[in-house]
Amino acid sequence: MVENLMDKIVSLCKRRGFIFQGSEIYGGLANTWDYGPYGVELKNNLKKAWWKANVQERNDILGMDCAILMHPKVWEASGHVHNFFDLKSDCKNCKKRFKSADLKDPTKCPECSGQLTEARPFNLMFKTYQGPVEETGNEIHLRPETAQGMFVNFLNILDARHPKLPFGLAQIGKSFRNEITPGNFTFRTREFEQMEIEYFVNPQDADQALSEWIQSRFNWYLNLGIKSENLRKRQHGKDELAHYAHACMDIEYRFPFFATNHGESAENRGGGWAELEGVANRSDFDLKQHAQYSGKDLQYFDDLKKEKFYPYIIEPSGGVDRAVLAFLIDAYQEEKVKDDTRVVLKLNKELAPVKVAILPLLRNRPEIVELAKNISRDLKKSWMAVYDDTGSIGKLYRRQDEVGTLYCVTVDVQTLEDKQVTVRSRDTMLQERINIEGLKSYLIEKLT
Ligand code: ATP
């Protein structure tokens, strides 16, 4: 039943153009995914909502967009060269590779029962070469997190904007990790997008800031429509903390897939719960390390107290793709309507890829088609709107429900006479006749 839900979501994503298998016509490149027309709208809306809540609406956070390629010393200073490892074990029989933490029995292959090799460290950073000569001196890494770009710009930001503590930097961008066991659709991939905030605070305020950020980030998911029974917080145990972290709280979503996983996956605590976002107290580790490796003074000067110190950093770090997946799963509903089943994505109005669809009732009546196209052109200036005349009205409604379109506007024969259209709400399925002249204000009221 649960597996079924994921199958349905993956199939809807492909059928309707949310997410496709990467390089599909070549047989696909495992665990790569391409966002289609609706997927990219959903993803952009999610990023916009994050940026609005965390940058636009706050006085204390500044946005950034840093390079993916960084100086090799960054990854030495950050600890990624020495500490960014997962332990892996290979099956001597079927040659499959496993993350040691996921194994119930570290000696036996969970797929074929063959003998496993000893657990060996495997660095998760992607390596490539800068410039035309492929030699060790030109080795460079694709960033495994966006955070470091913000740490290494700490001084630039102090000089350019003179912010006072507490203040934060925010960034959305791609990260790359050579994961040993990617999978579960877009949940774990090797190329993914992160949305991260690095919030610099006086060390004595760190605990308070950490709890405020945990609550703020938790509420963000709820406010955008995640059902409260599917969201929880989970404190990291001492053994789980990253080398730089003093404390960390995960915000977890109840994904359908882990519940049916074989074995005792590390991700399977409580069955189905898995990390959406981590909120960590990174202490002063990062700034101290970059100060040491770069030789630059990265302390903050408090001009009231006339003292210099390294701020602590509170980091809410979430995955864009993982969040998109959680919102898709949470919004998916099947409803009985008479003898039929209506599939509807009840995405929140901020996230829904399309806000309004304009549908002519009769596509062989040029006056109706022309009027519908004119209305659509006008609405497109304000919202993501689509025009569709490729089926019967029942089919068109069903198609829009499946992608979560909030309102459908139908132009019919009557419209030519009374200049009114039928507006149907996705959630209530109720229909209202609205004057074309008043349509925009009607939608503004509904959508704002
Ligand atoms: P996990 O325990 O799932 O590997 P992590 O603790 O290593 O995640 P972080 O380093 O805290 O993850 O990264 C912050 C966020 O980035 C995660 O909460 C997740 O949403 C996202 N993320 C991390 N790795 C991946 C990945 N391989 N694919 C998709 N999203 C990812």
Residues whose N, C-alpha, C, O or C-beta is under 5 A from the ligand:
A	BS01	ATP	E179 T186 F187 R188 T189 R190 F192 Q194 E275 L276 E277 G278 S317 G318 G319 R322
